[in-house]
C-alpha cells in the first residue's frame, strides 16, 4: 500500500470587481478538493489613491505565502510524527520598482526570507526534513519555483484574446 | 524630466504563529513605501484537520494575485489616460498534488488563467497596452516570473541555519 500513488487537483477561482477607485471586492472559491468560499477585499493607502478600507493586495499575498508554508509544516509534522509544538514564521518580502519619468513603473522581487522557529523535542535533522517536505508540499512555494505560469485573456466584444 | 529614473523599495513583513491546529494568525506590515499594518488569519476545512474559522492560505494567495493585477490596471489606466470604467477579473488557479502512500504530498502549479473584462471607450490596442503595463508593474506577477526567490532559515538554539 505504501507504493500507491495518488494524484489530486486543487482548484481555486476568484471573481474580482473594481468599479473605479482602488478598492477591489472579491468572491474566492475553492472548487477542489472541497467546496468552500469567502469574500475578500483589498484597498490602497491614500498615497496610492486609495481609501485604506482593507488590506493591500501584497498583504494578502504575504499572508497567503506564510500561511501556506505554515499549514504544511503543521500538517506534515503530524504525518511525519515530528514533535514541534508552536511554530512561528517571520517572513520578509522585498521588491523594487523602477519608474522612468511618469511612465507606469516596473517591478521585480529582490529577496524573500522566511525564518522558522519551532518548539518541541524534534532533532535539528528532523526539523530540516520537515521543512524540506513542507517546501515541496507548499502550493505557493512551488508556484514561485515555476516561471511563466500565468495566462491572460482580454474580453473583446464576445471573444477572448490572449494578451 | 521624462527621462528621470527613480527606484523605490517595497517591503512587507508577516509574523505568523500556529499553536497546534490548522489556524494561523498573522500580523502583516507594509514597511515601505508607507507604514500600514493589518491582522490576517487562515484555517483549513475539516477534511484537512481544520475548523473553517478563516479563509484558507490559497484563498489569500488567489485574492492577492487577482487584486495586485487589478490595482495596477486601475492605477495605470489613470496614468495612461485609458478609459476602461469598471474592471472585472475572473481568475482560475489549478494545482496538482501527488502523494505516494502516506508520505507528505508534493505539489505543482498546472495553469493560472486570468480573464479580463473592462468597460469604457478605450480601443482594443489601448486595453492590450494597459494589460502589458499592468503585468510589468504587478508585484505578484513579476514574482511568479522569477524562480528560486525564497530563502529559508531554521532557528537552532540561538543560531539560524539555511535550509
Interface residues (C-beta under 8 A of the other chain):
Chain A: X1 X2 X3 X4 X5 X6 X7 X8 X9 X10 X11 X12 X13 X14 X15 X16 X17 X18 X19 X20 X21 X22 X24 X26 X28 X30 X33 X34 X36 X38 X40 X42 X44 X45 X47 X48 X49 X52 X55 X56 X57 X58 X59 X60 X61 X62 X63 X64 X65 X66 X67 X68 X70 X71 X72 X73 X74 X75 X76 X78 X79 X80 X85 X86 X87 X88 X89 X90 X91 X92 X93 X94 X95 X96 X97 X98 X99 X100 X101 X102 X103 X104 X105 X106 X107 X108 X109 X110 X111 X112 X113 X114 X115 X116 X117 X118 X124 X127 X128 X131 X132 X133 X134 X135 X136 X137 X138 X139 X140 X141 X142 X143 X144 X145 X146 X147 X148 X149 X150 X151 X152 X153 X154 X155 X156 X160 X161 X163
Chain B: X1 X2 X3 X4 X5 X6 X7 X8 X9 X10 X11 X12 X13 X14 X15 X16 X17 X18 X19 X20 X21 X22 X24 X26 X28 X30 X33 X34 X36 X38 X40 X42 X44 X45 X47 X48 X49 X52 X55 X56 X57 X58 X59 X60 X61 X62 X63 X64 X65 X66 X67 X68 X70 X71 X72 X73 X74 X75 X76 X78 X79 X80 X85 X86 X87 X88 X89 X90 X91 X92 X93 X94 X95 X96 X97 X98 X99 X100 X101 X102 X103 X104 X105 X106 X107 X108 X109 X110 X111 X112 X113 X114 X115 X116 X117 X118 X124 X127 X128 X131 X132 X133 X134 X135 X136 X137 X138 X139 X140 X141 X142 X143 X144 X145 X146 X147 X148 X149 X150 X151 X152 X153 X154 X155 X156 X160 X161 X163
